[in-house]
């Protein structure tokens, strides 16, 4: 079958109630062809369907790296919940490994702009997409709504290298993505995974408020000359001349206090940053943003050989993730620019800005460090639970297999609070066996408190309590 017969189309105008005005160079996006598709997994969990889209049909998916027309990378979320830090951090880590170089400054600025715009988590059906126009501009959208835009060249190509570069993505993901044919089941999952109208409406509130605009400089009002005073009988000391508005502001700032009027006048000289650029003099505005690593992308299975004794069969622990990644240099400092006049030091300003938005103290981490620490935590929990799995003998006799996902709730000290089935295998005996395994694994608290990165990623809405999704796969082998 010719490749041209497998053209699929991405429709971003899903709901007319949530249309936004995009840059002209990036407006025509509703007729790109689905060129490649693969499932991205982290520590046994399906996270997103990675899709490559191009305007014109390509000979092979790898040709997208040299295409000059419009193209896109889509991360269609299949996990019940993940964060933009996880998605962005994973692809940036992969791109850094594939290219052998940290993200260029323009990519750093673009990533920070995305993390400043996206509010809350991403859920099943959400579409996070990176677009490249024929002119070289790059834009990021969530469910068709633009979150960030840059005209800097090479930004899209850097992200793309994380998927198609030899040392970037996991081998299984890359092989599937660059395959000559798209898997039929993945294609069906891709077509069925869409955001609801309510979700699109919720995301539209992220871009409802216009970006801050730098105030126009206000010229000081001219001061009328005072009428000459009559000569006094005896000379008096001359009254000091009133300072000009700008000089008065400087004097009051130097003295350590400002009035509202002075703050307003001085603020006219401070221009807000655009596109979330990170600069030294704006370090005061950091917000939590980071990502989980694609390094822990190996899926594990609970397999048995069909022995004859006992009611349950012990299985091998889950395999650890693939090859260990070499330590990467932190590349991105998470910052959200807020142009506000401050008289405090950068360190004090940073503490003030992050206090309400960064309760777990991870804003100072780069996305690379965040990704590596999250991957290490996920792998630890995954191995703990899967090492305690017992395959029910009744399920073996009847040939029952299945995949499920547990929700393991811990407090910040690593004490087990609750185990629940987040997504059922469809077989009660398998679900019950997995719950029992998790309870056994966390019978004793962790040796050290939970990593703050995990608290930030899996927070349950309650302070210092997290709900960790843990996949369990029951599979019979010959």
N, C-alpha and C positions, 0 to 999 in steps of 0.2 A: 504494500500500500504506500502510495506516495506521501511524502511528508505534508504536501499542500492540502491533502484531504483531511488533515487532523487539526484544522484551524479552529481554535476556540476564541471567544471574545470576552474581554473583561468589561463589565457594565458597572460604572461607578455612579451613574445617575439613578441609584436604587429608589430614592425617595425624594420627590420634588420639594418636600417641606424643608430639606436641609441642603439646598444648593448654595454654594458660596462662590464668590468671584475670585478666580485664580489668575496668575500672571498669563498674559496672552501666549507666551511661548510654550506654556505648559497646559493650555486649556483643552486641547483636543486629545483626550485620553480614553475615549470610550470604544475604540475599535482596535486595540492592540491584540496581537495573536498570542495565545498561550504556546510558548516554545518549549518549556521544560518544567518538570515538577518533581519534587522529592519531599519526603517526610523527615523533619529534623527532630531527633530524639536526644534527650539528656537524661542520663542515669535511668534508663528504662522507660521514661515518660515521653509520649508524643507531645511536642510543644507547638510546632507550626508546620504548615505546608509551605515550602519555599517554591515560588513560581517565578520563572523568567518570562517576560513578555516583550515582544518587539512589534513594530509596525509592519514590517515586511517579513515574509517567510524566510527562514534561514536554512542553509544546507545542513548544518549541525548546530546544536545548542551552544557549543563553544564559540561559534562565530559571532555571538552577541557582543563579545568584548571589542570587536573591531567595527561594529555597526555605527553608522553616523546618524541614523534617524532616531526617532523616539524609542525608548526602551525602559523597562522597569524591573525592579525586584520586589516581589510581594511576599510578605510574611503573613499568611492567613492562619490565625490562631485556632488551634484545636484543643489546647489545654484548657481546663476549666478556669484557670486564672494564671497570669504571669505578669511581669512588670516590663515597662519600656526599658528599664535598666538591664533586665535579663536579655531582652532581644537585641538591643543596641550593643551591649557589652559583649555578647557572644559573637556577633558579626564583626565587631571591631577587633576582637582578639584573633579571630580567624584571619582577618585581613592583614593584621600585623605579622602573623606567622607566615602567611602566604607571600607577602611583599618583602619581608625582612626589614621593614622600617615602621616606626611609629606613625600614627596619623599626622598628616601635615596640619599646620595651623588652621587652614580653611575648613578641614574636616572636623577639627576639634570645635571650632565655632559653630558649625552646622549641628553637630551632635548635641552641644549644649543648648542650642535653640530648640531642638526637638524635646529634650528633657524638660525644658522650662515650660513648654506648651502643653504637653500631655499630662493630664491630671488623673491620678489614681491608676488602677490596674487595667490591663487588657484582658478580655474575656473571650470565650469560645465564639467564633464567628467574626471577631474584629479583623480588619484588614489594615495592617501597617505596610505602607508602600513607599519605596524610594523611586522617584521618577527622574529620567534624564531627557531633556528636550533635544531637538535637532541642533539647537544652538549651543548646547553644553551646559545649560542651567540644570540645577538639581533641586527637587522639591520633595518634601516628606508629607504624606497624608495619613490620616486615620479615618477609615470608612469614607474616603473621598473628600475629607475636609483638610485643608492645608494647615500644617503645623509649623513648617519652616521652609525657607527658600534661600538659595544662594546662587550667585552667578559665577562663583569661583570655579575654574576648570579643574577637572580631575577628581572631584569629590565622589561622583557616582562610581567611577572606575575603581577607586580605592575600596569602596564597599564591595563591589562586584568581585574583586580578587579574592575576597574571603570565601566565596562560594565555588569559584572555578579554578582558583590557584591550587597547585599540587599539594602544598603543605598547609592549606587552610582548613576547609571543612573536613568532617569525618569521611573516611573512604566510602562507606555505604551511602551517605548523603550525596557526595560528589558523583559517584558512579551512576546513581539513579538520575541525578539532575542532567548529566551529560549523555544519558542513554539516547539512542536514536528513536526510541518509541516511549511514549508516556504510558505508565502503568494504568490499566483500565480502572482498577479500584481506587487509585489515587485521584484519577480524573473525576470519578463519581463523588468522592469525598470533597474535592475542591469545589465542585458545582453545588454541593449541598450545604457547605459551610458559609453562612451569610449572617450578617448582623441583623437584629430585629429593628423594626421602625423605632421602637422605644430607645434602643441603644444608639441609633444614629442621632436621634433627637438629643440624647444625653451628651454625646460627644460634641454636638454643635454648640453646646454652652461653653466649651473650652475656647472657642474662637469668637464668642459673641461680643466680648469687650475689645475695642480697638486698641492697638499698641500705643504706648505712651509717646507723645510727640514733644520734642524739645520746645520749651517756651521761647517765644521771640524775645530778643534783648530789648529792654525798655530803657530808652534814653532818659537821663535825669531831667526833670523840668527846670527850665531856666529860672534863675533867682533874680528877681527885680532888684536893682540897686536901691539901697535905703536912702531916704532924704538926709542931707547933711544936717548934723546937729549943731545948735548954736554953741559958740565958743564958751566954755565954762570959765568962771573967774579963776579957778585954780586948775592946773592940768590934772586930769585923772588918768589912771592906767587904762590903756586901750583894751577894749573887750576882745576876746579871741574870736577870729572869724569862724563862722559855722563851716564845718567840713562838708565837702561834697558827698552825695549819697554813697558812691563807691568807696571813698576814703573812710566814711563813717562805718561802713560794713566791716572793712579791714580792721579798724580800731576795735570794734566790739568783738570780733572774732578773736583778736589777739588778747583781749581782756578776759576771754572765756565765757562770754554770754552774748546772745543775739536776741533781738526782738523779732516778732513775726514779720514785720515789715522788712527788716534787714535780711531775714532768711529768704524771703521772696525775691528781693533784689539780687542777692548773691546767687540764688538758684538759677537765675537766667543765664549764668555763665557756664552751667553744667549741662552738657548735651547727653541725652540717653544713648546707650549703646544700641546697635541694631543687630538683629539676628543672633542675639545671645553671645556676642564676642566676649572672650575672657581677657581681661587686662589687669595689670597689677594694681592699678588704682581703684579697681572695682571689685576687689576680692571680698569686700564686705557682703556681697550678695550671693552666698552659696546656698544651694538646695540639694536635697538628697537625689542623686541619680547615679546609677551604676548598672551593672549587668551580670547575669549569670553566665558561666562559661560553657562553650560548646565542647570543652575538653572531656566532660563526663557524658559522652553521647552513646556509650555502649549499652545495649539492652541486654538484660539478663533473663534467664528462664528457669523455672522450677521444673527440673526434668527427673524422671525415674526410669529404672530398667525393668520394672514389672516383677519385683521379687514376690515371694509367696508368704512371708511371715509377718505377723503384727497387724495392727489395725491401721497404722500410718507408716509411711516410708520417709525416712529422713533424706533430705536432698543436699546437694552441694551448695555452698554459699554462692551468692551472686558473684559473677565475675567482676573484677574491678574495671574501671574505665580503661580506655585504650592507652596508648603510649603517653607517658608523662610529658607535660609541656615544660619547655625550658622557661625559667623565670623571665617575665617580660617587664620591660621598663614601663612604669605607669605613664599613660599617655594623655588622659583627659582629667582635668579637675572639674568637678560638677559645679556649675555656677549659674545662677539666674540673676540677670542684671536688673537692678532697681536703682535708677539714678536719683539718689536722695542726698541732700547736703548733710554731712556729718562732721562733728567736731571730735569724734572719738578715734582711737587708733584702729587700724585695720583689724587687729585681733579682737578688739572689743566689738567692733561692728559685725564681724563674722559671727561671733557668739550670739549677738542679739538677733541677727537675721535668721540663723538656723535653729534657734531654740524651739519655736513652735512647729517648724516644718521638718525637723530632723531629730525626733525624740530618741533615736537609737545611735546617734553619733557616727553616721557613716558618710556624711556629706564631704568630708575631707578626703575620702578614698578616691582613687582613680577607678575608672570602670574596669581596668585590667585587674587590679588587686581585688575589687569586689567580685569579679567573675571567678577568680581562682579560689577565693575563700568560700564562696557559695558552692562551687563544684566539690570542694573537699568535704564540706558539711553534708551535701546531698549523698555523696558516695559513702560516707560513714553510716548514715541512717539506713541507706539502701542495703548495705552489707549486714548491718545489725539485724534487720527484720528478716531478710531472706535467708540468713543462716539458721533461723529458728523455724522455718517452714517445714511442716510435715504434710506430705501428700496423702489425703484420706484413702485408705485401702478400698473403700466402696467406690470411690471415684475412679480408681485404677481399674477395678474389675469391669466397670461400665464404660470405660474409655472416655470419661468426662475430662475436658480441658477448658481453660478459660483465663481471661485476663481481668484484673480488677484494680481498683485504686483505693487505698486506705487514706483516711485523714487522721493523722497522729497528732494529738494536741499535747504540747509540752509547755511548762513555764520556763522562765529565763534561766533557772538553775538546772534544767534538764530533767525535772520530775514529770512523770507521765500523768496527765490529767484525764485523757479520754482517748479511746480508739473507736472510730466509726468507719463504715464502708461508704466512701465517697462516690464510687461508681462500681456497681455490682458486676460480677462475672455471669450472673444469671443462674448460678448454682449455689444454694445455701451452704452446702458442705465445704465448698472452696472458700467462700467468704468467711465462714466461721473459722476455718483453719488459719487464714491470714490474720484475722483479728487476734486469735490466740497467740500467733507468732509474735506480733507486735507487742502484746502484753508481756510475753516472756522476755523479749529483747530489752524492754525498758522497765523490767522489774526493779532494777536498781537505777538511781539517777545517774546521769552522765558524770564522768570524772571531773569535768570542768564546765563552767557555765556555757550556755549556748552562745555561739558566735553572734555578735550584733548584726552582722550582715544577714544571717538567717532570720533574726527577729524583724529586721526591716523588710525582708522579702516576703515572709510568711505571716506577718502580724495578723491577728484575728479581729482587730478592732479594740481589743482589750490590751492595756499596757502590759508589756513583758509576758505576753502569751502568744504562742504561734501554732498554726495548724499546718503541718507538713504533709504534702501529698506523697504517698509512697506506692509505687506500682508493684504488683505481684503477678507473675505470669506462671500459671500451671500448664505445663506442657509434657506430654508423654513422648518418649523416644523409643526407637526400636531396641 
